[in-house]
Amino acid sequence: MFNITTGLAIWCSEAMTLALLLFMAWRHNVRNKAFLYWGLGFLLSGTGFAMIALRSQIPDILSIEAGNATALLGQSAWVAGFMALDRRKIEWWALLPPAIWLAGVYLPWVNGDYGNRVILYNLASATGATGLAMAVCSAGVRREPTRGKLAAVFIVQAWLCFAVALTMAVTLPSDAEATNYSGAAAMASAFLLTIAFAFTCRMIMERSEKHLRALSLTDSLTGVWNRRGLFARFDAMHEKAFDDKRQIAVLLFDLDHFKRVNDRFGHQAGDAVLSAFARTARQFVPDNIFGRMGGEEFAAFAIVADQMEAEALAESIRTEFCRVPVATGEAIVPATVSIGIALSSAAETNMGKLISAADRALYAAKAAGRNCSVIFGAEEAAAPAPAVMDKNAGELVPTVDDQVDALRRMGSLSRAG
């Protein structure tokens, strides 16, 4: 005969140890309620099985009714933990395992028969394992690679408990045989839960790694891509533009007189202006390919049909940003932006050359009086900057005035009316 008392003692010891570890993890990061719920789950499971193991030494209502309900409530806490991990609302069906047990255990033909109580418990436990699989694989949740394996463990546990209940219902075993079924199912479930705990730890590690990668590619102040994150998205966009036979536009933004904003209103106001511009611009940029290059400079990559669409995108951002002053506590900060745009066909696109051309266009926009946009088409982006003879150096050097005059003649300069 299976020594169920020994098996329960082993599981209680393991459950209490895991509960302690999870409570310590929760104390380290109290905002993550998942560790708290999981710790409560192991604590309830260990306590419930300890009460079951003390049968004949404590009243039956504590050992049978309360003990099993407590152990099943541990499953509900685990379900709540996975929902909390994904920041979802805890659903009512998380409480089904103890509810099923309490709804059936007081039926005379269940309460007075040990075998039927084992069947009822395994059906309730199968419901809890199914709930755990549902919580892990809920729709709309971003999947880590380990989620599928973790859900598979819970599905195996659910089928195991259901198979034990079905076998006992068909074979009608004696109390001694029912004890063996109960003990084997409990130990198998404990083993599967240990594997599930290991997979859960791996899933949390994968999530942490993903979060750290996102932090390395994101600007901490504005929440948009940083330079590295922005450039990492260029290849995929280039491939899409090539397949669609469209053009690529690079837009460089420079907030006008930003140093004056910091000097007059303080660095907190400057940070507010940066964040406000990032919020405004990212609403207009397709596919969120927008980021901060550094300081007060931002950039966007966009797939466009022609020069007119690229200029319309830039002007939408410029006019929306300068339309409403930025409120920073007691101060109202007027802010504008200058924009340089470079355009190229996908087949001939070179990111470095496009950014260089957009930078020249941005320089021309600032020289033209700021709060305007200058656009270089494909031919202009590929051409070298206009130049004149420097008498002192004896060589040709580019001049901004010539660029601005040429752009005005070509109609490539857009500014506030």
N, C-alpha and C positions, 0 to 999 in steps of 0.2 A: 504493500500500500504506500502511496505517495505521502511523505511526511510534510503535510501542508504547513505545519507550524514553523518548521525550519525554513522552508521557502519564504514564508511571509516575513520572518525575522530578517532574512537576507535582504528582501526588497525594502523593508522599512528602513534598514540601515542605509541602503543606497539612496533611497528617496530623501531621507533627512539630510544626507551629505550634499546632494544636489540642490536641495532647498537652501541650505546655508550658503553655498557658492553663488546661487542666483540672487539671494538677498544682498550679499556683499557687492555683486555687480550692480544691483539697483541703487545701492547707497552711493556707489561711485558716480552714477548718472541717474538722478532721481526723475529726470524728465522722461526717461524711457520706461514706461509702465509695463512693457512686455516682460522684463526681468522680474518685476514684482508679481505679475500674474503667474508666470511660470514657477516662481518660487513658492507661491501659495498653492499651486497645483501639486507640486511634489510634497509639500507639507501636509496637505489634505489627504493625498493618496497614502502617504506613510502613516498618518494618524488613523485613517480609516482601516487600513489593513492591520495595524496594531490592535485596534478594537476587535476586529474579526478574530485575530489570533488569541485573544483573551476570552473567547467564548467558554462558557461554564464557570469562568471566574468573575465575570461581571454580568449584570442582568441582560437577558436576551434582547430587550429593546435597544440597548446600547450596542451590543455585539452584532446583532443581525440587521435590524432596521437602520439604526443610526450609523453603524460602522460601514455598511455597504453604500449608504447614501453619501457619506463623507468621502469615501474613495472615489465614487462617481462624480462628485462635485469637483474633485481634482481635475478630471477631464474637462469639465466646463471652464475651469480657470485656465487650462492650457489653450483652449479655443479662444478665450478672451485675450490671452497673451499674443497669439498670432494676429488677431485683429488689431490689437494695440500696436504691434510692430509695424503694420501697414497704415496706421493712423486712421482706422475705420471705426465706425460706431459698433459697439458690441451688440450682436443680434440676440433676440429672445431665445432662438433655438439652441443657443449654447447651453441652456439649462435643461435640455431634454434628457440627458442620461440620468441624473438624480430624480427628475420628474417621472420618468417611466418606471423607475424602481419603486418610488413611493406610491405611485398609482396602482401598482400590481401586487406589492408585497403584502398588503392587508386583505387581499382576497383569500377566503378560507382555504381553497384548494391549492394556493401558493404558499401561504404563511405556514401551514401545517406540514408541508412536504419539502424536504431538503432538496431533492432533485429538481423540483419545479422552481425553487428559489435560485438554484444555480443557472437554470435555463433563463429565467427572468434577468439575472444579473448579466449574463453574457449578451442577451439582446440589448440591454441598456448600454453595455460597454461597446458593442458593435455600433450603436448609434453615435456614441461619443467619438469613436475612431473615424467614423464617416464625417462627423462635424469637423474634426481636425483636418482631414483631407480637404474639405470644402474651404476651410479658413486659409489653408496654405495656397490653394489654387483658385481663389476667387477671381472673377473677371475684373479686368481693369487694373490689376496689380502688376507692376513691372516685375518680370520674372528673373530671378537669379538662377544660374545653372543648376543649383542643388535643389531647387524647389520641387522639381519633378520626382527626384529620388525620395525626398522627404514625404511627399504625398503618397508615393508607392508604398512606403513603410506603413503608413496609417491605413491604406486600403487593405494591405495584407493582414493587419491586425483586425480590421473590421470583418473580413472574410473568415479569419480564424475563429473569432468569437461567435459569429453567426453559425459556422459549421459545427462548433461544439454544441450550441443550443439545439440545432436541428438534429444532430446525431442522438443527443439525449432524449429529445422529444419522440424520436422514432424507436429507439432501443429500450426506453424506460429502464435505465440501470438501477441497481441497488444503491443504497446510501454509500457503501464503500466504493463502488465503481464511480458514483457521482463525485465523490471526494477526489478520486484520481483525475477525472475530467476537469474538475474545478482547479486543482493544483497545477495540472499541465497547462491549462489555458492561462492561468495567472502568471506562471513562470515564463511562458512564451511571450505573453504581452509585456512583461517586465523587460525581457531581452530586446524586444522590438522597440520599446520606449527608450532603452539605452542607446540603440542605434539611431533612433529619431533625434535624441538629444545631441549626438555627435554631428548629425547632418544639420541640425539647427545652428550649432556653433559654426559650422562651415558656411552656412548661408549668411550668417551675420558678418563673418569675415569678408565674404564676397561683397556684401553691401557696403562695408567700411572701405574696402579697396575702391569700389565704384565711386563712393563719396569723395575719397581722397583724390582720385583722378579728376573728378569734376572740379574740385577746389583748385587743382593745379592748372585748370584751363579757364577759370572764371575770375573776373575782377571782383575783389572782395567788397569794394565800395558800391558799385553800381549793379552788380549781379549779372552783367553781360559777359560775353566771352572776353578773355584777355587776348593779347597779341598772338600767343601760341595757339589758343583755342580757335581763334578766328582763322588763322592760316591753315589749321588742320582740316577745315571744312572746304577749302578751295578746290581740292582735287575732285571731290564728289560733285560739287557744283559745276566744275569745268566739264566733267564727263556728261552730266545731264544737259548742259547747254550745247555740247557738241552733238549729242543724239537728237536734240530738238532743233538743231540748226539755227540757234539764236545767238545773241551777243552777250558778252559779259561786261558789266560796268563796275568800276571801283569808285567808291565815294569816300573822300577824306573830309572830316569835319574838324574845325578848329573854333573853339568858343572865343568870341571876340573880347579883347581886353580882359582876359581872365585874371591876370595879375592884379589889375585894379580892383576887381571884385574881392579878391583875398585881402588886399591892403585896406580897402574901405570898410568891408562888412565882416571880415574875419574868415578864417579857414573853414569853419563850420558852414558858413553861408556858401563858400566855394564848393564844398562837398555837396550841399543841397542842389546847387546849380548843375553839377555833374550828374547827380542822380536824376534830376528832373529831365535833363536832356536825354539821358539813356532811356528813360521810360517813354518819352515822346517818340524818339527815333525808332525804337524797336517795334512800335505799333505799325509802322509803315513798311519796314524792311521785310521782304518775303523770306520765308523759311528761317527767320531769326538769325541770318548770317550777318551779325552786327556785333562789334566789340570795341573795347577801349584800347587804343594803341599805346597810351601812356600820357600822363599829365592831363591836359585838356583836349587831347586829340582822340578822335574816334574814327572808325572806318566801317564800311559796309560793302559786301559783295552782293550783286544782284544779277539775275538773268533777265535781259530785256529784249524787246523786239527791235528797238531802234533808239536813236539819240533822243528823240522826243520823250520816250517813256523814261529814260534815265534822268533827264532834266526834270520831268514832272515829279518823279520820286524825290529828288533833292529839294525842289521847291516846296513840296508838301511838308517835308520835315522842317525846312527853314521857316516857313510862314507860321506853322503851328507852334514852333518853339518860341518865336519872338512875339506871338500874339498876346500871351498872358505872362506878366512878370512872375518871377519865382518868389513865393512867400517863404521867408526863413525866420520864423519867430516874429520879432518886432519889425524886421526890415522887409521891404519889398525890393527885390533885386531885378532890374531890367537886364535881360541877357539876349544876345543875338549870336548867330553862328555863321561862319564863312565855309563854303563848300567847294572842293575841287573834285571834278569828275573826269574819269578817263574811260574810254570805250574801245572795245576790240572784239572782233569775231572770235568765236570759240576755237576755230581752227588755227588761228594765229596768236592766241593768247599766251602771254608770258606774265606770270604774276609780278615778278620783280619790275618789269618794264611798265606794267600797268600802274603799279603803286607809285613808281617814279614819275610817270606822267600825271597822275592824279595829284601828286605833291606839287608839281609845277603849276598845275591849274589852281590848286589851293593858294599858292603863293601869289598868283596873279589876282585871285579874288580878294585877298587881303590888301594888295596894292591898289585895287580898284575902289577901295573905300570900305571894305568889310560888309557884313550882312548881305551877301550876294553869293551866287554860285557861278562858277566858270566850268565849262565842259569842253573836253578835247575829244573829238571823234576819232575814228580808227586811224585816219591819215595824220591828224595832229598828234595823237599819242605816239605814233611811230616816228614822227619827225623830231629832229633835235630842236632845242629851244632857240628862239630868235636871238641874234647876237650882233654886236657892233664892235668897231675897233677901239680898244683901250689904248690911248696915246702913250700912257706911262708904261704899260706892260708890253705894248707893241704886238698885241694878239687880240683875237676875237673873244669877247665875253658876252654872255646873255644879259639882256636888260629887261626888267619887268615892264617898264613903260611901253616898249615895243610890243611885248606880249599882249598887254591890255589893249593897246590901239588896234592890233591885228584882230583880237577877239571881238572887239566892238564892231569892227567892219564886217566880220563874219557872222555876227548875231549870236555868238556863243556865250555872251555875258548876260546873266539874269540877276536882277537885284530888286530891292523893295521899291515899290512905286511911291 
